[in-house]
């Protein structure tokens, strides 16, 4: 999932939102908040 593996991974907003919604509902059994999404994105950007 790290953007370093695929620079265009998070460029399509609709795809990114789709996967956040799908995975959040799967893992948390609810939608993620904007802050949670930002935290995940910040974490993923740390991978090189």
Residue pairs with C-beta under 8 A, 6 or more apart in sequence:
1 9
1 44
2 9
2 44
2 45
2 47
2 48
3 9
3 10
3 44
3 45
3 47
4 47
4 48
5 47
10 16
10 41
20 32
20 37
20 40
21 31
21 32
24 30
24 31
24 32
24 36
25 31
32 40
